[in-house]
């Protein structure tokens, strides 16, 4: 009975973790370029069950099999499936069609700079003409930070080349990775390569005047959320039932 309480507790803990993951997906369903996350679960290692000093066994300890003690939280994974492209007709809105990321020179609060990667192409121009993210981080081109003429007519072709009044001035840098398992989420929309990450040529095209939408399907996430809530309640009810049973056993033992 006590083991059952523990098993139900681990079930509730796992369902809570899955619920947090889906809630985060729903909160970012309108975030440009967001990739949904999922959660895995694992079984605890099997343990031997021993029958201890039972009179029917001559008071000898005897192994009777194996069991697990419940479920444990596994790992989060990211679904990198491309989201739909939405036309915005904004010159500085850029979407990636295919696999790849924009490279961004990111500066944290401590002033430390590093390269991050994103699918969010909602860009802007500063007064000095620097092409930046909505948070002010520099978009990388073939020659580093991209600086443009704020008065020129701007056009970007499918290869990422940037034209000012019909002349090529730079090209947006697209980067891809051989294995996305070596990418770690940083904040809502950035990815940080970890040790072992290997870059490769991005096989993708650029679409000016479009933004990639989140790949979160709100309806399926809501259905999953309901399923999780029911599983959580089932574990909760078992704990209540076991608690009532133990209370009765204690009361009868005291008589």
C-alpha positions as CSV (number, residue, x, y, z in Angstrom):
1,X,0.0,0.0,0.0
2,X,2.8,2.4,0.9
3,X,4.6,1.5,-2.3
4,X,1.4,2.3,-4.2
5,X,1.3,5.8,-2.6
6,X,4.8,6.4,-3.8
7,X,4.0,5.2,-7.3
8,X,0.9,7.4,-7.5
9,X,3.1,10.4,-6.3
10,X,5.6,9.9,-9.1
11,X,2.8,9.7,-11.6
12,X,1.4,13.1,-10.3
13,X,4.9,14.6,-10.5
14,X,5.4,13.4,-14.0
15,X,2.0,14.7,-15.2
16,X,2.7,18.1,-13.6
17,X,6.0,18.3,-15.5
18,X,4.2,17.4,-18.8
19,X,1.5,20.0,-18.0
20,X,4.2,22.7,-17.5
21,X,5.7,21.8,-20.9
22,X,2.4,22.1,-22.7
23,X,1.5,25.3,-20.9
24,X,4.7,26.8,-22.2
25,X,3.9,25.7,-25.7
26,X,0.5,27.3,-25.5
27,X,1.9,30.5,-24.1
28,X,4.2,30.7,-27.1
29,X,1.7,29.6,-29.8
30,X,1.9,33.2,-31.2
31,X,5.6,33.6,-30.9
32,X,7.4,34.0,-34.2
33,X,9.5,31.0,-35.1
34,X,8.9,29.1,-31.8
35,X,9.4,25.4,-31.9
36,X,7.2,23.3,-29.5
37,X,8.6,21.1,-26.8
38,X,7.6,17.7,-25.6
39,X,8.4,15.7,-22.5
40,X,9.4,12.0,-22.1
41,X,8.9,9.7,-19.2
42,X,11.0,6.8,-17.9
43,X,10.4,3.8,-15.7
44,X,12.4,3.5,-12.5
45,X,14.9,0.6,-12.6
46,X,13.3,-2.8,-11.7
47,X,13.8,-3.9,-8.1
48,X,13.7,-7.4,-6.7
49,X,10.7,-8.2,-4.5
50,X,11.4,-10.5,-1.6
51,X,8.9,-12.4,0.6
52,X,10.1,-11.8,4.1
53,X,9.6,-14.5,6.8
54,X,6.2,-15.7,5.7
55,X,4.9,-18.7,7.7
56,X,3.7,-20.4,4.5
57,X,7.3,-20.4,3.3
58,X,8.8,-21.7,6.6
59,X,9.8,-18.2,7.6
60,X,12.5,-18.1,4.9
61,X,13.1,-15.0,2.7
62,X,12.3,-15.8,-0.9
63,X,12.6,-13.7,-4.0
64,X,9.3,-13.6,-5.9
65,X,9.9,-11.3,-8.9
66,X,10.7,-7.7,-9.9
67,X,8.7,-4.5,-10.0
68,X,9.3,-0.8,-10.6
69,X,8.5,2.0,-8.2
70,X,6.8,4.3,-10.6
71,X,7.7,6.8,-13.3
72,X,10.4,9.3,-13.4
73,X,10.8,12.4,-15.5
74,X,12.7,11.9,-18.7
75,X,14.0,14.6,-21.0
76,X,12.5,17.5,-23.0
77,X,12.8,17.4,-26.8
78,X,12.1,20.0,-29.4
79,X,10.1,19.6,-32.5
80,X,11.9,21.5,-35.3
81,X,9.2,21.1,-37.9
82,X,8.8,24.2,-39.9
83,X,5.8,26.4,-39.1
84,X,3.6,28.0,-41.7
85,X,4.7,31.3,-43.4
86,X,2.5,34.3,-42.9
87,X,2.6,37.3,-45.3
88,X,3.2,40.6,-43.5
89,X,4.3,42.8,-46.4
90,X,6.9,44.3,-44.1
91,X,10.2,44.8,-45.8
92,X,12.2,43.8,-42.7
93,X,10.2,40.7,-41.9
94,X,12.1,37.6,-43.2
95,X,11.3,33.9,-43.0
96,X,13.4,30.9,-43.6
97,X,11.9,28.3,-45.9
98,X,13.7,25.0,-45.1
99,X,16.2,24.0,-42.5
100,X,18.5,26.6,-41.0
101,X,18.9,29.5,-38.6
102,X,19.7,33.2,-38.6
103,X,23.0,34.0,-36.8
104,X,22.8,36.7,-34.2
105,X,25.5,38.5,-32.2
106,X,23.9,38.4,-28.8
107,X,25.0,40.4,-25.7
108,X,23.8,39.3,-22.3
109,X,23.2,41.6,-19.3
110,X,26.8,41.1,-18.2
111,X,28.0,42.5,-21.5
112,X,29.3,39.1,-22.7
113,X,28.9,38.6,-26.5
114,X,28.2,35.2,-28.2
115,X,26.6,33.9,-31.3
116,X,23.1,32.6,-31.0
117,X,20.7,31.2,-33.6
118,X,17.1,31.8,-34.2
119,X,14.2,31.3,-36.7
120,X,12.6,34.6,-35.7
121,X,12.9,36.9,-38.6
122,X,11.1,40.0,-37.3
123,X,13.9,42.4,-37.8
124,X,14.3,46.2,-37.5
125,X,16.8,49.0,-38.5
126,X,18.4,51.2,-35.9
127,X,18.9,55.0,-36.6
128,X,22.4,54.1,-37.7
129,X,21.1,51.5,-40.2
130,X,22.1,48.3,-38.3
131,X,19.9,45.3,-38.9
132,X,18.9,44.0,-35.5
133,X,16.4,41.7,-33.8
134,X,13.4,43.2,-31.9
135,X,15.6,43.2,-28.8
136,X,18.5,45.0,-30.5
137,X,20.9,42.2,-31.2
138,X,22.9,42.4,-34.5
139,X,21.9,40.1,-37.4
140,X,25.0,38.6,-39.0
141,X,25.8,38.8,-42.7
142,X,28.6,37.4,-44.7
143,X,30.8,40.3,-43.6
144,X,29.6,40.4,-39.9
145,X,27.1,43.0,-38.6
146,X,24.8,44.3,-41.4
147,X,24.6,48.0,-41.8
148,X,22.2,49.5,-44.4
149,X,21.2,52.8,-45.8
150,X,17.9,53.7,-44.1
151,X,16.9,55.9,-47.1
152,X,17.6,53.3,-49.8
153,X,15.0,51.0,-51.4
154,X,15.6,47.6,-49.7
155,X,15.2,44.2,-51.4
156,X,16.2,40.7,-50.3
157,X,16.2,37.8,-52.7
158,X,15.7,34.1,-51.9
159,X,19.4,33.5,-51.3
160,X,19.5,36.2,-48.7
161,X,21.4,38.8,-50.8
162,X,20.5,42.4,-49.8
163,X,20.0,45.0,-52.5
164,X,20.0,48.7,-52.0
165,X,18.6,50.6,-55.0
166,X,19.4,47.6,-57.1
167,X,23.0,47.0,-55.9
168,X,24.1,44.1,-53.7
169,X,25.6,45.3,-50.4
170,X,25.6,42.2,-48.2
171,X,24.0,38.8,-47.7
172,X,22.2,37.4,-44.7
173,X,24.1,34.5,-43.1
174,X,22.1,31.3,-42.8
175,X,23.6,28.5,-40.6
176,X,22.5,24.9,-40.1
177,X,23.7,22.1,-37.9
178,X,24.3,18.4,-38.6
179,X,22.6,17.3,-35.4
180,X,20.0,19.4,-33.6
181,X,20.6,17.3,-30.4
182,X,23.6,19.6,-29.9
183,X,21.4,22.7,-29.7
184,X,20.2,24.0,-26.4
185,X,17.3,26.5,-26.1
186,X,18.3,29.9,-24.8
187,X,15.3,32.0,-23.7
188,X,12.1,31.8,-25.8
189,X,13.5,31.9,-29.3
190,X,17.3,31.5,-29.4
191,X,19.4,28.3,-29.7
192,X,22.8,27.9,-28.3
193,X,25.2,25.2,-29.7
194,X,26.9,23.0,-27.1
195,X,30.1,21.1,-27.3
196,X,30.0,18.7,-30.2
197,X,27.8,20.9,-32.5
198,X,28.9,21.0,-36.1
199,X,27.7,23.6,-38.6
200,X,26.9,22.8,-42.2
201,X,25.6,24.7,-45.2
202,X,22.0,25.7,-44.8
203,X,19.8,24.2,-47.5
204,X,17.1,26.9,-47.2
205,X,15.7,30.0,-49.0
206,X,14.7,33.4,-47.7
207,X,11.3,35.0,-48.0
208,X,11.1,38.7,-47.6
209,X,7.8,40.0,-46.3
210,X,6.9,36.8,-44.4
211,X,7.3,35.5,-40.9
212,X,7.4,31.9,-39.8
213,X,4.6,31.1,-37.3
214,X,4.9,28.9,-34.3
215,X,4.6,25.1,-35.1
216,X,2.3,24.7,-32.0
217,X,-1.1,23.2,-32.8
218,X,-3.3,24.8,-30.2
219,X,-6.1,22.2,-30.5
220,X,-3.9,19.2,-30.2
221,X,-2.1,20.8,-27.2
222,X,-5.4,21.4,-25.5
223,X,-6.5,17.8,-26.0
224,X,-3.2,16.6,-24.6
225,X,-3.6,19.0,-21.7
226,X,-7.0,17.4,-20.9
227,X,-5.6,13.9,-21.0
228,X,-2.8,14.9,-18.6
229,X,-5.3,16.5,-16.2
230,X,-7.3,13.3,-16.1
231,X,-4.2,11.2,-15.5
232,X,-3.2,13.5,-12.7
233,X,-6.7,13.3,-11.1
234,X,-6.6,9.4,-11.3
235,X,-3.3,9.3,-9.4
236,X,-4.7,11.8,-6.9
237,X,-7.8,9.7,-6.3
238,X,-5.7,6.6,-5.7
239,X,-3.7,8.5,-3.1
240,X,-6.9,9.5,-1.4
241,X,-8.3,6.0,-1.5
242,X,-5.0,4.5,-0.1
243,X,-4.9,7.1,2.6
244,X,-8.5,6.3,3.7
245,X,-7.6,2.5,3.7
246,X,-4.6,3.1,5.8
247,X,-6.5,5.2,8.2
248,X,-9.1,2.4,8.7
249,X,-6.3,-0.2,9.2
250,X,-4.8,2.0,11.9
251,X,-8.2,2.5,13.6
252,X,-8.9,-1.2,13.6
253,X,-5.4,-2.0,14.9
254,X,-6.0,0.3,17.8
255,X,-9.2,-1.5,18.8
